[in-house]
Amino acid sequence: MNNENTEVTEEGKRIHDQAPSDLFAEFMRSGWSPSDYSDLAPLEVVTYAFARRQILSAAFPGIRLVLPAGGYKVRANDTDYQYRPHSAFAYYSGVQGADSTADAVLVLEPTDNGHHTYLYIHPRSTRDTDAFYRDAKYGELWVGRRYTLSEAQARYQIDTRLVTDLEALLKDGKETLTIREEDVMVDAAVPHNNRDNELKVFTSEQRLVKDEYELREMQSAVNATALGFNDVISVLPAAVATPRGERVLEAAFYGRARVLGNDLGYNTIVGAGAHACVLHWIRNDGDVRPGELVLVDAGVEVESFYTADITRTLPVTGKFTPAQRALYMLVYESQLAGFAAIKPGVKFSQINIACQEVLAKGLADMGVLTISAEESMKPEFGLHRRWTLHGVSHHLGLDVHDCAHARKENYLDKELEEGMVLTVEPGLYIQPDDELFAPEYRGIGIRIEDDVVVTADGCRNLSENIPRHPDEIEKWMQSILR
């Protein structure tokens, strides 16, 4: 990596440590051709973002609302993780992909008839400034071209201002709500308000039902993810032949995410063999062995920051053993029950109950439960959960676990509505040392996960084109590996 030779100023900017001479500064300002994005068209999301802000405005009349994009997150010393803005900022601003810049802030300023929106940003460091080659945090030579204020306004259809002018405004004493712990300057400038958490909750709950734009973006994320799973299958032979082959599969999916999207929606889980029994296995440092299964839980995040969340459990050599197939079919039937439970008016929690009933009955039929399936389904017992600890559904959208700050009554106890997007992901995990199961079942972990949108009379599986049934999976794998 290039040595920046920088110092950190009081404002936290990384500035090249050698102050330029007048001659050098003048030389750096001259001889550049024009760079004008005057033909920028508004993004498709603009009208949707405007409508979302109207709902937010109506909920908090007369109060200034401040939604920070957030800053860079330090990975180690002076290197940062790839930047990704806060989801509430992305939702209400429409800013997306490479256009997003650290430390931007969306402000809804109260007016007599609602709010007027301003986007505060660090604009382009033009060639008539020293910043373009001295500022290693925002300068164009270091991090690439940014929009000017007028270009950003044309792109997002929001009035733009310098973020350096925001601190003084926030200290004017006007009642202000913000999302905390995303921007140091905003946190310091805005006095704490007992309603800050109310804003955080509202911006989460408003995303429970997706608009048309969101549904299209989520379908795009699923489609890209499907191609990523094709890539995973195509490198299975290489994964078998390579130590720590799980990382071969992880790398294949990551390549697709970066080519077709912004990034991964979350850390990819690649669990081969018994590693599939570790629910959040992200070390991905195990070998991939013939005859075993590999569980891959992965999702592409597209440029608009919407993500898919798909899990498939694949036989490494393309063929399920009888024991693997038996457990897989139990999970498959459980997922079908979850799909069938989804329709408007049904409580979110009913999806989990529907899936768990099938799993409990299957485990009882296999003789591993010491009580009946009906008894096991009682909350005070739940013995079947030894092999299936997690819930089977969550909301999906800008965050992989979307709407996470919604109140319990508006999430777990909420009745489903048309336009909600959910995962359905039952699983069974038989630990390698579990003597309640016969040896041929031990060390097998299976999860099947799909993304569905609630429709007027049920649900539509956004990922229906990614094979799920074991027969379909074997044909799918054969078509790629032949």
C-alpha positions in Angstrom: 0.0 0.0 0.0 1.3 3.5 -0.8 2.9 5.4 2.1 0.8 8.5 2.4 3.4 10.5 4.5 0.6 12.3 6.2 -0.2 13.9 9.5 -3.6 14.0 11.3 -5.0 17.5 11.9 -7.3 18.5 14.8 -10.2 18.1 12.5 -9.2 14.4 11.9 -8.3 14.9 8.2 -5.1 13.3 6.9 -3.1 16.0 5.3 0.1 15.5 3.3 2.9 16.6 5.7 4.9 18.8 3.3 3.3 22.3 2.9 3.6 23.2 -0.8 5.7 26.2 -1.9 3.9 28.9 -3.8 5.5 27.8 -7.0 4.4 24.2 -6.5 0.9 25.1 -5.4 0.5 27.3 -8.5 1.9 24.6 -10.7 -0.6 22.0 -9.3 -3.5 24.4 -10.0 -2.7 24.8 -13.7 -2.9 22.7 -16.8 -6.0 20.7 -16.1 -8.8 20.0 -18.6 -12.4 20.8 -17.5 -14.2 18.1 -15.5 -17.9 18.8 -15.5 -20.8 16.3 -14.8 -23.4 18.8 -15.9 -25.4 16.1 -17.7 -26.1 14.1 -14.5 -29.6 12.7 -14.5 -31.5 12.1 -11.2 -31.4 8.6 -9.8 -34.5 6.4 -10.2 -34.8 6.3 -6.4 -35.3 10.1 -6.1 -39.1 10.0 -6.1 -39.2 7.1 -3.7 -36.8 8.8 -1.3 -38.9 12.0 -1.4 -42.0 10.0 -0.5 -40.3 8.3 2.4 -39.2 11.7 3.7 -42.7 13.0 3.7 -43.8 10.2 6.0 -40.9 10.9 8.3 -41.6 14.6 8.3 -45.3 14.0 9.2 -44.2 11.9 12.2 -42.0 14.7 13.7 -43.6 18.1 13.0 -41.6 21.1 14.0 -38.5 19.2 15.0 -35.2 19.2 13.1 -34.2 15.7 12.1 -30.5 14.8 11.5 -29.6 11.5 9.8 -25.8 11.0 9.6 -24.2 8.8 7.0 -21.4 8.0 9.4 -17.7 8.0 9.0 -15.0 5.6 8.1 -14.5 2.6 10.4 -10.9 1.9 11.3 -9.7 -1.6 10.4 -6.2 -1.2 11.7 -4.1 1.9 12.6 -4.5 4.2 9.5 -6.4 1.8 7.2 -10.2 1.8 7.1 -12.9 -0.7 6.1 -14.6 0.0 2.8 -17.1 2.7 3.4 -20.8 2.0 3.7 -23.3 4.6 4.9 -25.9 4.1 7.7 -29.0 2.5 6.3 -31.4 5.2 7.5 -29.3 7.8 5.6 -29.4 5.7 2.5 -33.1 5.1 2.8 -34.1 8.7 3.0 -31.4 10.3 0.8 -31.3 7.7 -2.0 -27.5 8.0 -2.1 -26.0 4.7 -3.2 -22.9 2.8 -4.2 -19.7 4.6 -5.1 -21.6 8.0 -4.8 -21.8 7.6 -1.1 -19.2 9.6 0.8 -18.2 9.5 4.4 -19.4 12.1 7.0 -22.4 13.3 4.9 -25.5 14.3 6.9 -29.1 14.5 5.8 -31.0 17.2 7.6 -34.8 17.7 7.6 -35.3 21.3 8.6 -38.8 22.2 9.9 -40.9 24.6 8.0 -44.5 25.9 8.4 -45.8 23.1 6.2 -43.4 20.2 7.0 -39.7 20.0 6.4 -37.2 21.1 3.8 -34.3 18.7 3.2 -30.7 19.5 2.9 -27.8 17.2 2.1 -24.5 18.2 3.8 -21.5 16.8 2.1 -17.7 17.1 1.6 -17.9 18.1 -2.1 -15.3 17.7 -4.8 -11.9 19.2 -4.1 -11.5 21.1 -7.3 -8.1 21.8 -9.0 -8.0 25.4 -7.7 -7.6 24.1 -4.1 -4.6 22.4 -2.4 -7.0 19.8 -0.9 -7.2 17.7 -4.1 -3.6 16.6 -3.7 -3.0 17.3 0.1 -6.1 15.9 1.8 -5.6 12.1 1.9 -9.0 11.6 3.5 -11.2 13.5 1.0 -8.8 14.7 -1.7 -9.4 13.7 -5.3 -5.9 12.6 -6.0 -6.1 10.2 -3.0 -9.6 8.8 -3.0 -11.1 9.8 -6.4 -13.5 12.3 -7.7 -16.5 13.4 -5.7 -19.6 15.4 -6.8 -19.6 19.2 -6.5 -22.5 20.6 -4.6 -24.4 21.3 -7.8 -23.7 17.9 -9.2 -24.9 16.2 -6.0 -28.1 18.3 -6.1 -28.7 17.2 -9.7 -28.2 13.6 -8.8 -30.3 13.3 -5.7 -32.7 16.3 -6.2 -31.9 17.6 -2.7 -30.5 21.0 -1.8 -26.8 20.5 -0.9 -24.6 22.4 1.5 -21.0 22.1 2.9 -20.8 19.7 5.8 -18.3 22.1 7.4 -21.2 24.6 7.8 -23.4 22.1 9.7 -21.9 22.3 13.2 -22.8 25.9 13.7 -26.4 25.2 12.6 -26.7 22.3 15.0 -25.7 24.5 17.9 -28.5 27.1 17.4 -30.7 25.7 20.2 -33.5 24.4 17.9 -35.1 21.1 19.1 -33.2 18.4 17.2 -33.4 14.6 17.0 -30.6 12.4 15.6 -29.4 8.9 15.3 -26.6 8.6 17.8 -23.1 7.0 17.6 -22.7 7.4 13.9 -21.0 10.9 13.6 -18.8 12.3 16.3 -19.4 15.9 15.3 -23.2 15.5 15.3 -23.2 13.7 18.6 -21.2 16.6 20.2 -23.3 19.4 18.6 -26.8 18.0 19.2 -27.9 17.9 22.8 -29.4 14.5 23.9 -33.1 14.4 23.5 -35.4 11.7 25.1 -37.0 11.3 21.7 -33.7 10.3 19.9 -34.5 6.7 20.3 -38.0 7.3 19.0 -36.5 8.6 15.7 -34.2 5.5 15.5 -37.2 3.2 16.0 -39.4 5.0 13.5 -36.7 4.9 10.8 -36.5 1.2 11.3 -40.2 0.5 11.4 -40.9 2.5 8.3 -38.8 0.0 6.4 -41.0 -2.9 7.4 -43.0 -2.6 4.2 -41.0 -2.2 1.0 -41.9 0.0 -1.9 -41.7 -1.0 -5.6 -38.2 0.3 -6.0 -37.0 -1.7 -3.0 -38.6 -4.9 -4.3 -36.9 -4.5 -7.7 -33.5 -3.9 -6.0 -34.0 -6.9 -3.8 -34.8 -9.1 -6.8 -31.6 -7.8 -8.4 -29.7 -8.8 -5.3 -31.2 -12.3 -5.3 -30.4 -12.7 -9.0 -26.8 -11.7 -8.5 -26.6 -14.1 -5.5 -27.9 -16.9 -7.7 -24.9 -16.4 -10.0 -22.6 -16.3 -7.0 -23.9 -19.8 -6.0 -23.1 -21.0 -9.5 -19.6 -19.8 -9.0 -19.4 -21.6 -5.7 -20.4 -24.9 -7.3 -17.9 -24.4 -10.2 -14.9 -24.2 -7.8 -15.9 -27.1 -5.6 -13.2 -29.4 -7.2 -10.6 -26.7 -6.5 -11.9 -26.4 -2.9 -11.5 -30.1 -2.4 -7.9 -30.0 -3.7 -6.9 -26.9 -1.7 -6.2 -26.8 2.1 -8.7 -24.5 3.8 -10.9 -25.1 0.8 -13.8 -23.3 2.5 -12.0 -20.1 1.6 -11.9 -21.1 -2.1 -15.7 -21.1 -2.0 -15.9 -17.9 0.0 -13.6 -16.2 -2.4 -15.6 -17.3 -5.4 -18.8 -15.8 -4.0 -17.0 -12.6 -3.0 -15.8 -12.1 -6.5 -19.3 -12.2 -7.8 -20.5 -9.8 -5.1 -17.9 -7.2 -6.1 -18.4 -7.6 -9.8 -22.2 -7.3 -9.8 -22.9 -5.4 -6.6 -21.4 -3.1 -4.0 -20.2 -5.8 -1.6 -21.3 -8.7 0.4 -24.4 -8.1 2.4 -22.8 -9.8 5.4 -19.8 -12.1 6.2 -20.3 -15.2 4.1 -20.7 -18.5 6.1 -19.1 -21.5 4.4 -19.4 -24.6 6.7 -18.1 -27.8 5.3 -18.7 -31.0 7.2 -19.3 -30.5 10.9 -18.5 -26.8 10.5 -22.1 -26.5 9.2 -23.3 -27.1 12.7 -21.7 -23.9 13.9 -24.5 -21.4 13.3 -22.3 -18.3 12.6 -19.2 -20.0 11.2 -17.3 -17.3 9.5 -13.7 -18.5 10.0 -14.1 -20.5 6.8 -10.8 -22.1 7.3 -11.8 -25.8 7.0 -11.1 -28.4 4.4 -13.8 -29.4 1.9 -14.0 -33.2 1.7 -15.7 -35.6 -0.7 -18.8 -37.3 0.7 -19.6 -34.4 3.1 -22.0 -31.5 2.8 -21.1 -27.8 2.6 -23.5 -25.1 3.9 -23.1 -21.7 2.2 -25.0 -18.7 3.6 -24.3 -15.7 1.4 -25.8 -12.6 -0.1 -24.9 -9.9 -2.6 -25.5 -6.3 -1.6 -26.3 -4.3 -4.8 -25.3 -0.7 -5.4 -28.4 0.6 -3.7 -27.3 -1.3 -0.5 -30.2 -3.8 -0.6 -29.0 -7.4 0.1 -30.1 -10.9 -0.5 -29.7 -13.6 2.2 -29.7 -17.1 0.7 -28.5 -20.5 2.2 -28.0 -23.7 0.3 -26.5 -26.9 1.6 -24.7 -28.8 -1.1 -23.2 -32.3 -1.4 -19.5 -31.7 -2.2 -19.4 -34.5 -4.8 -22.9 -33.6 -6.2 -24.8 -36.5 -4.7 -26.6 -36.8 -1.3 -26.0 -39.9 0.8 -29.2 -41.6 2.2 -28.7 -40.1 5.6 -27.9 -36.6 4.2 -31.1 -36.8 2.1 -33.3 -37.9 4.9 -32.3 -34.9 7.1 -32.4 -32.6 4.1 -35.9 -33.6 3.3 -37.1 -32.9 6.8 -35.7 -29.3 6.6 -37.2 -29.0 3.1 -40.7 -29.9 4.3 -40.3 -27.6 7.2 -39.5 -24.7 4.9 -42.6 -25.5 2.8 -44.7 -25.3 5.9 -43.1 -21.9 6.6 -44.0 -20.7 3.1 -47.6 -21.9 3.5 -48.0 -20.0 6.8 -47.2 -16.6 5.2 -50.0 -14.3 4.2 -51.3 -10.9 5.3 -52.9 -10.9 8.8 -50.8 -13.8 10.1 -48.4 -13.0 12.9 -44.7 -13.0 12.1 -44.1 -15.5 14.9 -46.4 -18.0 13.2 -43.8 -18.7 10.5 -41.4 -20.0 13.1 -44.1 -22.1 14.8 -45.1 -23.7 11.4 -41.5 -24.7 10.6 -40.8 -25.9 14.1 -43.8 -28.2 14.2 -42.5 -30.1 11.2 -39.0 -30.4 12.6 -40.3 -31.5 16.0 -42.5 -34.2 14.4 -39.6 -35.4 12.2 -37.2 -35.6 15.1 -39.8 -37.5 17.2 -40.3 -40.0 14.3 -36.6 -40.5 14.2 -36.7 -41.5 17.9 -34.4 -38.9 19.3 -37.0 -37.0 21.4 -37.9 -38.3 24.8 -41.3 -36.6 24.6 -43.9 -36.2 21.9 -43.6 -33.6 19.2 -46.7 -31.9 20.6 -45.1 -31.7 24.1 -41.8 -30.5 22.7 -43.6 -27.6 21.0 -44.6 -26.2 24.4 -42.4 -23.3 25.3 -41.5 -24.8 28.7 -40.1 -27.9 27.0 -38.7 -27.3 23.4 -36.4 -30.4 23.4 -36.3 -30.4 19.6 -34.5 -27.1 19.8 -31.3 -29.0 20.7 -30.9 -29.4 17.0 -32.5 -26.2 15.7 -31.7 -23.3 18.0 -32.4 -20.3 15.8 -35.6 -18.6 14.6 -36.5 -19.3 11.0 -37.3 -15.8 9.7 -36.3 -12.2 9.9 -37.0 -9.0 7.9 -34.6 -8.3 5.0 -33.7 -5.1 3.1 -31.0 -2.5 3.5 -29.7 -4.6 6.4 -29.5 -8.3 6.4 -31.4 -8.3 9.7 -33.6 -5.3 8.6 -35.7 -3.2 10.9 -33.8 -4.5 13.9 -34.8 -1.5 16.1 -38.5 -2.1 15.6 -40.5 -2.6 18.7 -41.5 -6.2 19.6 -45.1 -5.5 18.9 -44.2 -4.3 15.5 -41.9 -7.2 14.7 -42.3 -10.6 16.4 -45.9 -9.9 17.3 -46.8 -7.9 14.2 -49.3 -9.2 11.6 -47.8 -9.6 8.2 -48.5 -7.0 5.5 -48.3 -7.1 1.8 -44.9 -5.9 0.7 -42.9 -7.2 3.7 -39.7 -9.1 2.7 -38.7 -12.0 4.9 -36.4 -14.9 5.0 -37.6 -18.5 5.6 -34.6 -20.5 6.9 -35.2 -23.6 9.0 -32.2 -25.8 9.8 -31.1 -29.0 11.6 -27.6 -29.3 13.1 -26.4 -32.7 14.4 -23.2 -32.1 16.3 -20.4 -34.7 15.6 -20.4 -35.9 19.2 -24.2 -36.2 19.5 -24.8 -39.8 20.6 -28.6 -39.4 20.4 -28.2 -39.8 16.7 -26.8 -42.8 14.8 -23.3 -42.3 13.5 -24.3 -41.7 9.9 -26.2 -38.6 10.9 -23.5 -37.0 13.2 -21.7 -33.9 11.9 -24.4 -33.0 9.4 -25.7 -29.4 9.4 -28.4 -28.4 7.0 -30.1 -25.0 6.4 -32.3 -23.9 3.5 -32.9 -20.2 3.3 -35.0 -18.2 0.7 -36.2 -14.6 0.5 -39.9 -14.0 0.1 -42.2 -11.0 -0.3 -45.6 -11.1 1.3 -48.4 -10.9 -1.4 -52.1 -10.3 -1.2 -52.8 -14.0 -0.8 -49.6 -15.6 0.4 -46.0 -15.0 -0.6 -43.7 -15.0 -3.6 -40.3 -16.5 -3.4 -37.7 -14.1 -4.8 -35.2 -16.9 -5.0 -37.4 -19.6 -6.5 -34.9 -20.0 -9.4 -32.2 -21.2 -7.1 -32.7 -25.0 -6.7 -33.9 -26.3 -3.3 -35.2 -29.8 -3.6 -32.3 -32.4 -3.4 -33.1 -33.8 -6.9 -33.0 -30.3 -8.3 -29.7 -29.6 -6.5 -28.1 -32.7 -7.9 -29.1 -31.8 -11.4 -28.0 -28.2 -10.9 -24.6 -29.3 -9.6 -24.2 -31.8 -12.4 -24.9 -29.2 -15.1 -22.1 -27.0 -13.7 -19.5 -29.6 -12.8 -19.8 -31.9 -15.8 
